[in-house]
Structures are given as C-alpha cells and as structure tokens.
C-alpha cells in the first residue's frame, strides 16, 4: 500500500484571520499556530481532519496566480522513499525536502508532502515551522464533520484520463468510477480515483472541450489552471449541520429552487417523510443501489470565487452517480448565472 491517508491540507489565503473564522463557522477549532519570517499558519482540527491556514510573503506567488486555495495535500505513506520514487517515475516533479519532508508535484501547482504513517495519530502537524499550542478561549463546539469524504479537483478538458492514470501510477490509486454529464450545450467528464486504503478519494472533473464553455472553464480561468474545486465534509445529520452552520456560523450555501422538491418525492419515495426538512434546509438528495446520499454546497467565501465546500451525508450510498454530479453542476451553474 503506497498511500494510507491525508495528514493535513494546507490552504493558502490572503486573510488568515477571516479564513480561520470561516472554518470556525464550520465547526473547526484552532489547535496550534506557527509564526515564521515569511509565513504564518494556524492549524485547525475537527475530528481526525487537520487543516493548516497559511498566509505571508512565502505564499504570495501562489495567491497571485490562483487566489485562495489548497496548495498542499499531504499524504501519509507506509514507505516514503518508495512513494517518492514511484511518483517521480510516473511523471511527478521531485520538489525536494524544504522542511525535512519530501514533496512531489500533483496537479497544477498543488503538491503532495509525503509523510510516514504515525502510529495511533491520524493527522500530522505540517513540518513548516515551530508550532505552539493554542489554548481554547471558548469550549470546543460539538464535532459535526466526521471526516473528509472526498476532494474535487478541476483539470483541463481533454486531460482527465492523463491525471487519473497519473494517480494510479504514482500512488497506486484505483479508478473507482466515471461519469459523463451533459446539460444543454455544456458537458463535464469525471473520474473518481481512490487510494487502496480507501482513505483518500479524488473526484477529478473536466469540461468537455467539444462543448460550450461553462462553469468548469470559468473555474480554470479564475484559478489560473487546475486546482482543488471543493472539499466535501462528511456529516451524520446534514439538515441539522446546515442549520447550525448557516445560523451560528454565517456560512452561505447555494440555493435550491422549490421546483426541485416538487419532483423529489416521485424520484425518491423512500425520503417522502424527510422532504419538508430537506426543503427547509435546501438540501439535495440522491440515491444509488446501496442507499441514499444528501448534500449541499457552500458559496465560495473567497474573492476570486474559486474554492468552495460541500456537506455530505451518506445513508448507505457508496457511489458518485450521475444525479449526484449533475446536482453539483446545476447548483453551481444557477449561482453563476444569477451573479452574471
């Protein structure tokens, strides 16, 4: 097994304080801070998920090119040296060991720091400075986000297979599923790749270059190329989570028209008794052969309208069906057209 899990994500931002506050609205708690000559970071945690929020001169080039977004998806490996060798053989660039941990390229300017699996520790502190614990100023909120369900990655049209094959060859990910969704004159392609441990899932999405330009091309332009489009957080009760984050955290979600729910009882009769609550929270629903899936997407909180987030609840559902992908595409497209 090459990759075991995600140690942490490092999100580069123009405004560390406001970004930290935003994630506090999603239930994350600061646990440590690192101050350096050219960067400052806050480490947030919820459950086993760790997220570093970093700003400063060291990240300025990334921000100028891409805007606020995920710059590093750190992976834990059983054998770090072997993982580096395999990734480089598959075409990754060896970016050295700037903080005593090897780093290789991933997609666009997003990289992977490779760390050994730590016994009994599901997350790691980024090796980018001296970390000092943060004393909790208020009681920690109840855990709402269980784990990172998947990372959605937007790549250039015509290159989807190339990226999927890269993660297969570099990190022994398997091709889990694939979907093609056409909406009017636009279309998107997707491939889900997953680590052998099943702890890391990337949903790779790309526009169909033979169709009209739409939201994915717009994302690639705003983001200056491929990047993390959204992070999907798994929750146990999405309706209560949405209400808490919206009312207490001030998180803005994409809107869902009432007509969506008019058809939902016919499409998913097993959820008939929940439709009123789903509509009140504006949560989307889908199903596959294993069960149901409910989800809702936030608006991007960043100036360049790049990275956003998803809440997802799985009731047996294991897949990423076409209706699921279509729901994301349609929700974002409605928001894009409303803003234009």
C-alpha positions in Angstrom: 0.0 0.0 0.0 1.6 3.3 -1.1 -0.8 5.9 0.5 -2.5 5.4 3.8 -4.4 8.7 4.3 -4.3 12.5 4.3 -2.1 14.0 7.1 -3.4 17.6 6.5 -4.4 20.1 3.9 -2.5 23.4 3.6 -4.8 26.3 2.4 -3.1 29.5 1.3 -5.1 32.6 1.9 -4.8 36.4 1.7 -6.5 36.8 5.1 -5.6 34.2 7.7 -7.9 35.6 10.4 -11.1 35.7 8.3 -10.4 32.3 6.8 -9.9 30.9 10.3 -13.1 32.5 11.4 -14.9 30.9 8.4 -13.8 27.4 9.3 -14.8 28.1 12.9 -18.2 28.6 11.5 -17.9 25.0 10.1 -17.0 23.7 13.5 -13.2 23.7 13.2 -11.1 24.6 16.2 -7.6 26.2 16.2 -5.1 24.0 18.0 -1.7 25.4 17.1 0.0 28.4 15.5 3.3 28.8 13.7 5.0 32.2 13.1 7.9 32.5 10.7 9.8 35.2 8.8 7.9 34.6 5.6 4.7 32.8 6.6 2.2 32.4 9.5 -0.1 29.5 9.9 -3.0 28.4 12.1 -3.7 24.7 12.4 -7.4 23.8 12.7 -8.8 20.5 13.7 -12.2 18.7 13.7 -12.2 15.0 14.4 -9.2 13.5 12.6 -9.2 16.2 9.9 -6.4 18.8 10.1 -6.3 21.9 8.1 -3.5 24.5 8.0 -4.4 28.1 7.0 -1.3 29.9 5.8 -0.5 33.5 4.8 2.6 35.6 4.3 5.2 36.5 1.7 6.1 32.9 1.1 2.7 32.2 -0.4 2.3 35.4 -2.4 3.1 33.9 -5.8 0.6 31.1 -5.4 -2.1 33.6 -4.3 -1.3 36.0 -7.2 -1.7 33.1 -9.7 -4.6 31.1 -8.1 -6.3 33.1 -5.4 -7.1 31.5 -2.0 -7.0 27.7 -2.2 -5.4 24.4 -1.2 -1.7 24.3 -2.1 -0.7 21.1 -0.4 -2.5 17.8 0.2 -0.1 16.0 2.5 -0.2 12.2 2.2 0.9 9.6 4.7 2.7 6.6 3.3 3.9 3.3 4.5 7.3 3.8 2.8 8.1 7.4 2.0 11.2 6.8 -0.1 9.4 4.2 -2.2 6.5 6.6 -2.6 8.8 9.4 -3.9 10.4 7.0 -6.3 7.2 5.7 -7.7 5.7 9.2 -8.0 8.7 10.6 -9.9 8.8 7.5 -12.2 5.1 8.3 -13.0 6.0 11.9 -14.0 5.8 13.9 -10.8 8.4 16.5 -10.2 10.7 16.0 -7.1 10.3 19.3 -5.3 13.0 18.5 -2.7 12.5 18.5 1.1 12.2 22.1 2.0 11.0 21.3 5.6 12.7 18.0 6.2 9.9 16.1 4.4 9.9 15.2 0.7 7.5 17.0 -1.6 6.3 16.0 -5.1 4.1 17.7 -7.6 0.4 16.7 -8.0 -1.9 18.7 -10.3 -1.4 22.3 -11.4 0.6 24.0 -8.6 -0.9 21.7 -5.9 1.8 19.5 -4.3 1.9 16.5 -2.0 4.1 16.5 1.1 4.8 12.8 1.8 5.0 11.7 5.5 5.3 8.4 7.3 2.3 6.8 8.9 2.3 7.8 12.6 1.2 5.0 15.0 -2.0 6.0 16.7 -2.0 9.5 15.2 -4.5 10.1 12.3 -3.1 13.5 11.5 0.2 15.3 11.5 1.5 18.8 12.2 2.9 20.3 9.0 6.7 20.4 9.1 6.8 24.0 8.0 7.8 25.8 11.3 7.7 25.7 15.0 4.2 25.0 16.2 2.8 26.4 19.5 -0.4 25.0 21.0 -3.4 27.4 21.1 -5.3 27.5 24.4 -9.1 27.2 23.8 -10.7 30.5 24.6 -14.2 29.0 24.4 -15.5 25.5 24.8 -15.0 23.4 21.6 -18.1 23.1 19.6 -19.6 19.6 19.2 -18.0 17.6 16.4 -20.1 17.9 13.2 -17.7 17.0 10.4 -16.7 13.3 10.7 -14.0 13.2 8.0 -13.1 14.4 4.6 -15.3 12.4 2.2 -13.5 13.5 -1.0 -11.6 16.2 -2.7 -12.9 17.5 -6.0 -10.2 18.5 -8.5 -10.9 20.5 -11.6 -8.5 19.9 -14.5 -8.2 20.9 -18.2 -10.6 19.5 -20.8 -9.1 16.6 -22.7 -6.6 15.6 -19.9 -8.9 13.8 -17.5 -7.5 10.4 -18.3 -4.0 11.6 -18.0 -4.5 12.8 -14.4 -6.4 9.7 -13.4 -3.6 7.5 -14.8 -1.0 9.6 -13.0 -2.6 8.9 -9.6 -2.9 5.3 -10.5 0.8 5.0 -11.4 2.2 7.5 -8.9 0.3 6.5 -5.8 -1.5 3.2 -6.6 -4.9 4.8 -6.7 -7.6 2.8 -8.4 -10.2 4.1 -10.9 -13.3 3.8 -8.8 -16.0 5.2 -11.2 -16.5 7.5 -14.1 -19.4 9.7 -15.3 -20.2 12.0 -18.2 -22.9 14.6 -17.6 -24.4 16.7 -20.4 -26.5 19.7 -19.6 -27.8 21.7 -22.6 -24.8 22.7 -24.7 -22.3 22.1 -21.9 -20.9 18.9 -20.5 -18.5 17.6 -17.9 -16.5 14.4 -17.5 -15.4 12.9 -14.2 -13.3 10.1 -12.9 -13.2 9.1 -9.2 -9.8 7.7 -8.0 -9.2 6.3 -4.6 -6.3 5.0 -2.6 -6.0 1.3 -1.8 -6.7 2.2 1.9 -10.0 3.9 0.8 -9.0 6.8 3.0 -8.2 9.2 0.1 -10.7 9.9 -2.7 -10.2 12.5 -5.5 -13.1 13.3 -7.8 -11.4 14.6 -11.0 -13.7 16.7 -13.1 -13.0 18.3 -16.5 -15.0 20.2 -19.1 -15.7 18.6 -22.5 -13.6 20.8 -24.9 -16.1 19.9 -27.7 -19.0 21.6 -25.9 -19.9 25.2 -24.9 -17.8 26.8 -22.2 -19.4 26.7 -18.7 -18.6 26.8 -15.0 -15.5 24.5 -15.2 -13.8 26.6 -17.8 -14.7 29.6 -15.7 -13.1 28.0 -12.6 -9.9 27.1 -14.6 -9.6 30.7 -15.7 -10.2 32.2 -12.3 -7.9 29.6 -10.7 -5.1 30.0 -13.2 -5.3 26.4 -14.2 -6.1 23.1 -12.4 -6.8 23.1 -8.7 -9.0 21.9 -5.8 -12.5 23.0 -6.7 -14.1 21.9 -3.4 -13.7 19.8 -0.2 -16.5 17.5 0.8 -17.1 17.1 4.5 -19.0 14.0 5.7 -21.6 14.7 8.5 -24.1 12.4 10.3 -27.1 14.7 10.0 -26.9 17.2 7.2 -30.1 19.1 8.0 -29.0 20.0 11.5 -25.5 20.7 10.3 -26.7 23.1 7.6 -28.9 24.9 10.0 -26.1 25.2 12.6 -23.5 26.4 10.1 -26.0 28.8 8.4 -27.4 30.3 11.6 -24.5 30.2 14.0 -21.5 30.3 11.6 -22.9 32.6 9.0 -22.0 30.1 6.2 -23.7 30.9 2.9 -25.0 27.9 0.8 -26.1 27.7 -2.8 -29.9 28.0 -3.1 -32.1 25.2 -4.4 -35.4 26.1 -6.2 -38.7 24.8 -4.7 -39.4 23.0 -8.0 -36.6 20.6 -7.2 -38.6 19.3 -4.2 -41.8 19.1 -6.1 -40.3 16.2 -8.1 -38.2 14.7 -5.2 -41.0 12.6 -3.7 -41.5 10.9 -7.1 -37.8 10.4 -7.7 -37.0 9.2 -4.1 -40.2 7.9 -2.5 -38.3 6.5 0.5 -37.4 10.0 1.6 -41.0 11.3 1.4 -41.2 11.9 5.2 -38.0 13.9 5.1 -38.7 16.2 2.1 -40.1 19.0 4.2 -36.9 19.2 6.3 -34.7 18.8 3.2 -36.6 21.7 1.5 -36.4 23.9 4.6 -32.6 23.4 4.7 -32.4 23.4 0.8 -30.5 20.1 0.9 -30.2 18.0 -2.3 -30.8 14.2 -2.3 -29.7 11.3 -4.5 -29.7 7.5 -4.3 -27.8 4.5 -5.7 -28.1 0.8 -5.3 -26.7 0.9 -1.8 -28.7 3.7 -0.3 -29.3 7.5 -0.1 -26.9 10.5 -0.3 -27.7 14.0 0.7 -25.6 17.1 0.0 -25.4 20.8 -0.1 -22.7 23.2 -1.4 -21.5 26.5 0.0 -20.8 29.6 -1.9 -17.1 30.3 -2.3 -16.1 32.7 0.5 -13.1 33.9 -1.5 -12.7 37.0 -3.7 -11.9 35.1 -6.9 -14.8 32.6 -6.3 -12.6 29.5 -6.5 -12.6 27.1 -3.6 -15.9 26.1 -2.0 -17.1 23.3 0.3 -19.7 20.6 0.4 -21.6 18.9 3.2 -22.5 15.3 2.5 -24.4 12.7 4.4 -24.4 9.1 3.3 -27.1 6.7 4.3 -25.6 3.6 2.8 -24.7 5.3 -0.5 -21.2 4.5 -1.7 -21.0 5.9 -5.2 -20.8 9.2 -7.1 -23.8 8.7 -9.5 -24.7 10.9 -12.4 -27.5 12.6 -10.5 -25.0 13.4 -7.7 -22.6 15.1 -10.1 -25.5 16.7 -12.0 -26.7 18.2 -8.8 -23.4 19.9 -8.2 -23.1 21.1 -11.7 -26.6 22.5 -11.8 -26.4 24.2 -8.3 -23.1 25.9 -9.2 -24.5 26.9 -12.7 -27.6 28.5 -11.1 -25.3 30.5 -8.8 -23.0 31.5 -11.7 -25.9 32.7 -13.9 -27.5 34.6 -11.0 -24.3 36.5 -10.4 -23.7 37.4 -14.0 
